[in-house]
Amino acid sequence: MRSVVLVSLAAAIGNMLQGWDNATIAGAVIYIKKEFHLEKEPKIEGLIVAMSLIGATMITTFSGPVSDRVGRRSMLILCSLLYFLSSIVMFWSPNVYVLLFARLLDGFGIGLAVTLVPIYISETAPSEIRGLLNTFPQFCGSGGMFLSYCLVFGMSLQESPSWRLMLGVLSIPSVLYFLLAAFFLPESPRWLASKGRMEEARQVLQRLRGREDVSGELALLVEGLGVGKDTSIEEYVIGPDNEVSEGGHELPRKDQIKLYGPEDGQSWMAKPVKGQSSLALASRHGSMLTRGGSLFDPIVTLFGSIHEKLPSENMNSSSSRSMIFPNMGSILGLTGRQESQWDPERNNDDSSDHDESLNSPLLSPQTTESGSVGTMHGRQSSLFMANVGETATSTSIGGGWQLAWKYNDKVGADGQRVNGGLQRMYIHEESAKNNNNTGYSRRGSFLSFHTEAGAPDQGNGYIQAAALVSQASMIPGTKGETAMLPKEIKAGSGWRELKEPGVKRALMVGVGLQILQQFAGISGVMYYTPQILKETGVSSLLTNLGIGAESASLLISTLTTLMMLPCILVSMRLMDVSGRRSLMLSTIPILVLSLLTLVVGSLVKLGGTVNALISTASIMVYLSCFVMGFGAIPNILCSEIFPTSVRGLCITICALTFWICNIIVTYTLPVMLKSLGLTGVFGIYACVCTVAWVFVYLKVPETKGMPLEVISEFFSVGAKHQDAASFVSL
């Protein structure tokens, strides 16, 4: 995993440059006013600072769709060039108008970094540590602010500080970012798969994962290109491939999926549970649609049931093995000959043929007239069996999930089998240690269900599993064979797909989080921090030490930023352990208490020093908890919950919401402080944080450790449940 960590860290340098710029302009504007005589031009002064926000908002409107067309890496290279060009122009600026243009260019770079770096990291990171890696942008941004504040503070101690040098220094790390983006960062493997460039995607995955066997994940990337329109949940009993088990239970061979393990004769049979529709499954053992109240989103319950059941080792170890298929990953992607076959029904005395077959990949290169593509062979040696009702292939995709394919006989209006009869299955197995032997009836889990009468129990070697089943995104071939290429290669984003229920539900979550984050008070707290610290006497103390008022203000900002860094490190550790949802539900109440303490401290007069100390402590607690939860997680979730085909477009919508709300809060804060006072402003922020907690509890699912493709399928299923419930209530 070392390679993917370094790649994520290199990509996050774009956010470091954003933080660097934000801190630098805060210090440089003091000296810009003096040189350009802007003391009586507050609008121009404000425009110098705000121009980067305007530029970021402008470029965000098309950054996502363009990245879907030309690639993530290309846009990151452009981002680094914009940073470099803007810093050079700012250093040269002969007048305020050139400076404003340079700030606009700088905003373009900031907008690309904020929008695309989380996407890039999510699309390259393994699911087990995706949350940790996606915290890098937050950490690098705060780290860039700290380094910049240190630089500006040191320069402010000079007799004649140069604001040009402060802003021009940005060109040095910009060059480093360009070199890394151009020569070190690979293209997103998911984007490559979306363009049908499978061999390049395979090479990138091999580099990022540090292993040759990436066939399972490569197949997952192709399957993730579809937007789930007809996703359903199916249940299975999976057990040994015996006609009669030791307990006397028989699994009929009709309507079964046969799966093979790596050892001689080791295989499993999956028997579908009859008569279980998705909605019946959702409402079993107390309707999941009403769990937690009528407003509780079934999507939250579906995700939650996975994390209730998933063993902790599956979440925290990329090398964890499946209970059903303990070593299945070891037979995928290994070198071998395509023509090798093993018939489990024949005499297996020839062990050499058997071994050769097991070392032949399920997804291996096959040369065609158009070049080299991957194919999934219908070998009886793997997962395809003759005389079986349904056939499938299966690969481990992380987080306790298996990817499988099956054929059915569903016929469309044209009389042909839908997509050639090929369906994909995301299979999740039940954890034995989270179960009992009394019917597997844990409340609220869609993986838990009472077995049919006479069904084999877990004590006899059988386990239960659920699968998300939808139409496959691969090109269907003859039965038992499918080309490892997407059915459709799109040039850019598909606007029509935004109408899909699952995508619309994910957009509601992403946009809602961005709005609530910006109105949760972070801008107001940062704005008021220097005044609070001034009241505590910190500024006076620094002035008495010979530090000027301007330098003292910069030093205070430096110390405040430094305090955030260890809190972000704690957040990194917890992001894939406690999870995104849990972190927000735990930290948002502390934000509310901190804001209410600020309000009380303003209303109750306990003495100047006491009130200032209480306010200072409240601000420190607020900032620490904000960066641990609500500061980074909205961007992380937005980069996870959308399908690959529309991820760039949906991220654009969420990022536009972020920038527009940021501008609104920035420009309304002084007016609100003047009309409502400190008490009114922070009281409103406390109310917004309360609403945010309720929103997270009811609408925001937990996504830790889950493959991106499975997350989008869950949104599709949950949206179907919600729509069905709304229809029934009419």
Secondary structure, DSSP 8 states (H G I E B T S, - for coil): -HHHHHHHHHHTHHHHHHHHHHHHHHHHHHHHHHHHT-TT-HHHHHHHHHHHHHHHHHHHHHHHHHHHHH-HHHHHHHHHHHHHHHHHHHHH-SSHHHHHHHHHHHHHHHHHHHHHHHHHHHHHS-GGGHHHHTTHHHHHHHHHHHHHHHHHHHHHTSSS--HHHHHHTTHHHHHHHHHHHHHT----HHHHHHTT-HHHHHHHHHHHHTSS--HHHHHHHHHTTS--SS-EEEEEEEEES-SB-TTS-B--STT-EEEE-SSTT-EEEEEE-TT--HHHHHHTTS-TTTTTSTT--HHHHHHHHHHHHS-HHHHH-TT---SSSTTGGGGSS----TT----TTS----HHHHHHHHTS-SEEEEEETTEEEEEE---TTTT--TT-SB-EEEEEEETTEEEEEEE---B-TTSSBGGGGEEEEEEEE--GGG--SS----TT-TT-----TT---GGGT-EEEEEEEEE--EEE-STT-EEEEES---SS--GGGGGSHHHHHHHHHHHHHHHHHHTTSHHHHHHHHHHHHHHTTHHHHHHHTT--HHHHHHHHHHHHHHHHHHHHHHHHHHHTTT-HHHHHHHHHHHHHHHHHHHHHHHHS-S-HHHHHHHHHHHHHHHHHHHHHTTTTHHHHHHTTSS-GGGHHHHHHHHHHHHHHHHHHHHHHHHHHHHHHHHHHHHHHHHHHHHHHHHHHHHH----TT--HHHHHHHHHHHHHHHHHHHHHH-
